[in-house]
Amino acid sequence: MAAPKAPVLPFRYLGKAVDNGQLMVFLEQSGRTYLVKNGDTLPGYKVVDITMADMTVVYVPLNETQKLFFESAN
């Protein structure tokens, strides 16, 4: 039997911002917008790293790491 796997990330990348030198990302999920930075939590996920090209999160129920690649490096 296959081990459980994290679902496909439910977030859509909207853009980035920098505040006091900290990179933050705008995400959308089911019509709700989130602005997250390293260490923030989302429903079922924890943000562990944000770069100009992608974001790494951990799916908390399975402690599984996933990446969200940004469509563009704006």
Backbone as CSV, one residue per row, in Angstrom:
resi,resn,N_x,N_y,N_z,CA_x,CA_y,CA_z,C_x,C_y,C_z
1,MET,0.843,-1.178,0.000,0.000,0.000,0.000,0.896,1.252,0.000
2,ALA,0.539,2.204,-0.818,1.335,3.428,-0.942,1.171,4.307,0.295
3,ALA,2.254,4.955,0.666,2.215,5.885,1.803,1.392,7.117,1.418
4,PRO,0.730,7.733,2.386,-0.043,8.939,2.071,0.874,10.050,1.564
5,LYS,0.350,10.853,0.656,1.101,11.969,0.105,0.319,13.254,0.296
6,ALA,1.044,14.340,0.386,0.409,15.656,0.503,-0.371,15.953,-0.777
7,PRO,-1.489,16.660,-0.658,-2.238,17.035,-1.858,-1.464,18.069,-2.676
8,VAL,-1.893,18.257,-3.900,-1.329,19.319,-4.736,-1.557,20.646,-4.015
9,LEU,-0.556,21.514,-4.046,-0.691,22.797,-3.347,-1.920,23.555,-3.840
10,PRO,-2.750,24.034,-2.911,-4.000,24.702,-3.299,-3.844,26.207,-3.529
11,PHE,-2.609,26.700,-3.535,-2.377,28.136,-3.613,-1.933,28.556,-5.006
12,ARG,-2.353,29.763,-5.389,-1.943,30.346,-6.664,-1.108,31.579,-6.358
13,TYR,0.052,31.660,-6.975,0.963,32.783,-6.781,0.394,34.035,-7.436
14,LEU,0.370,35.152,-6.691,-0.117,36.419,-7.226,0.999,37.449,-7.398
15,GLY,2.020,37.418,-6.536,3.102,38.391,-6.638,3.928,38.430,-5.372
16,LYS,4.962,39.297,-5.401,5.874,39.428,-4.269,5.931,40.881,-3.819
17,ALA,6.392,41.068,-2.594,6.637,42.399,-2.045,7.807,42.275,-1.070
18,VAL,8.491,43.382,-0.837,9.567,43.423,0.146,9.200,44.484,1.175
19,ASP,9.233,44.094,2.454,8.922,45.014,3.548,10.056,44.934,4.563
20,ASN,10.726,46.054,4.813,11.866,46.082,5.741,12.884,45.001,5.411
21,GLY,13.141,44.791,4.121,14.137,43.819,3.687,13.659,42.377,3.681
22,GLN,12.401,42.135,4.057,11.882,40.764,4.100,10.984,40.507,2.892
23,LEU,11.286,39.427,2.173,10.509,39.035,1.006,9.205,38.395,1.454
24,MET,8.095,38.860,0.884,6.770,38.309,1.191,6.085,37.949,-0.122
25,VAL,5.134,37.022,-0.048,4.451,36.532,-1.233,2.940,36.659,-1.057
26,PHE,2.286,37.121,-2.114,0.822,37.139,-2.162,0.354,35.841,-2.802
27,LEU,-0.565,35.143,-2.118,-1.129,33.892,-2.611,-2.643,33.991,-2.610
28,GLU,-3.273,33.171,-3.444,-4.744,33.104,-3.476,-5.150,31.648,-3.322
29,GLN,-6.195,31.445,-2.530,-6.788,30.110,-2.369,-8.284,30.298,-2.218
30,SER,-9.054,29.748,-3.133,-10.522,29.781,-3.075,-11.061,31.187,-2.829
31,GLY,-10.509,32.175,-3.548,-10.998,33.534,-3.432,-10.449,34.324,-2.264
32,ARG,-9.632,33.711,-1.442,-9.034,34.408,-0.299,-7.573,34.711,-0.610
33,THR,-7.132,35.926,-0.296,-5.754,36.341,-0.545,-4.965,36.310,0.762
34,TYR,-3.747,35.786,0.669,-2.840,35.727,1.816,-1.557,36.471,1.467
35,LEU,-0.965,37.128,2.445,0.365,37.718,2.330,1.213,37.009,3.377
36,VAL,2.205,36.233,2.912,2.984,35.399,3.839,4.467,35.692,3.747
37,LYS,5.162,35.404,4.854,6.611,35.507,4.922,7.137,34.231,5.585
38,ASN,8.447,34.072,5.611,9.046,32.891,6.249,8.501,32.719,7.667
39,GLY,8.129,31.501,8.009,7.639,31.187,9.347,6.135,31.287,9.506
40,ASP,5.438,31.916,8.539,3.976,32.037,8.634,3.302,30.695,8.384
41,THR,2.058,30.592,8.826,1.273,29.390,8.571,0.071,29.734,7.705
42,LEU,-0.325,28.748,6.923,-1.522,28.783,6.084,-2.335,27.561,6.482
43,PRO,-3.588,27.465,6.059,-4.365,26.275,6.423,-3.660,24.981,6.000
44,GLY,-3.125,24.248,6.977,-2.463,22.971,6.727,-1.000,23.064,6.340
45,TYR,-0.466,24.265,6.197,0.901,24.448,5.694,1.686,25.434,6.553
46,LYS,3.018,25.261,6.556,3.920,26.230,7.190,4.931,26.681,6.142
47,VAL,5.119,27.989,6.025,6.072,28.557,5.078,7.466,28.454,5.696
48,VAL,8.396,27.786,4.995,9.740,27.616,5.550,10.813,28.376,4.781
49,ASP,10.564,28.749,3.514,11.565,29.507,2.765,10.912,30.180,1.567
50,ILE,11.290,31.425,1.328,10.827,32.161,0.155,12.048,32.726,-0.544
51,THR,12.152,32.468,-1.849,13.205,33.054,-2.670,12.528,33.839,-3.784
52,MET,13.307,34.450,-4.645,12.726,35.194,-5.762,12.048,34.261,-6.770
53,ALA,12.415,32.977,-6.786,11.894,32.040,-7.787,10.839,31.068,-7.265
54,ASP,10.832,30.819,-5.937,9.899,29.819,-5.417,9.686,29.977,-3.918
55,MET,8.787,29.169,-3.411,8.453,29.163,-1.984,8.415,27.702,-1.526
56,THR,9.028,27.417,-0.392,9.010,26.073,0.178,8.077,26.072,1.379
57,VAL,7.171,25.098,1.401,6.238,24.947,2.513,6.284,23.508,3.002
58,VAL,5.819,23.305,4.226,5.670,21.958,4.775,4.185,21.705,4.968
59,TYR,3.706,20.594,4.383,2.330,20.155,4.616,2.317,19.524,6.001
60,VAL,1.756,20.234,6.955,1.881,19.888,8.372,1.367,18.484,8.723
61,PRO,0.188,18.046,8.245,-0.292,16.718,8.673,0.668,15.574,8.356
62,LEU,1.447,15.676,7.276,2.377,14.598,6.899,3.838,15.014,7.019
63,ASN,4.098,16.258,7.454,5.456,16.789,7.547,6.192,16.624,6.212
64,GLU,5.490,16.899,5.106,6.042,16.732,3.767,6.344,18.102,3.152
65,THR,7.559,18.251,2.649,7.984,19.508,2.033,7.501,19.578,0.585
66,GLN,7.010,20.767,0.200,6.569,21.009,-1.170,7.070,22.373,-1.614
67,LYS,7.207,22.554,-2.926,7.634,23.843,-3.478,6.551,24.391,-4.382
68,LEU,6.391,25.703,-4.311,5.519,26.435,-5.228,6.436,27.318,-6.056
69,PHE,6.535,27.038,-7.362,7.378,27.825,-8.249,6.584,28.996,-8.778
70,PHE,7.185,30.171,-8.772,6.512,31.372,-9.244,6.596,31.410,-10.765
71,GLU,5.524,31.863,-11.408,5.455,31.893,-12.862,6.514,32.810,-13.451
72,SER,6.818,33.881,-12.741,7.825,34.820,-13.234,8.624,35.330,-12.046
73,ALA,9.792,35.807,-12.304,10.648,36.318,-11.226,10.511,37.833,-11.115
74,ASN,9.283,38.306,-10.909,9.073,39.763,-10.799,9.350,40.232,-9.403
